[in-house]
């Protein structure tokens, strides 16, 4: 089993699962680019969110990008993929 660190995934797409009471199960899932990992949370970017943010603020998006900070308290999980084969359920005692 590799020694995984979230910082190792900086610069790669990840699936962010975060708290959102407006969703039926209270969680929202979004594919985002993980930019930077800090002690208190993560910096991410997402093209859809960028477009929405600039549109709502009536700011031209030309030559700009929006980045978003998510504190760990607002994150339910982060899903990443790593090289290798999946384990069968039997490996977990199922």
Secondary structure, DSSP 8 states (H G I E B T S, - for coil): -----GGGGTTSEEEEEEE-TTSTTSEEEEEEEEEEE-SSEEEEE-HHHHHHHHHHHT---TT----EEEEGGGEEEEE---SS----GGGGT-
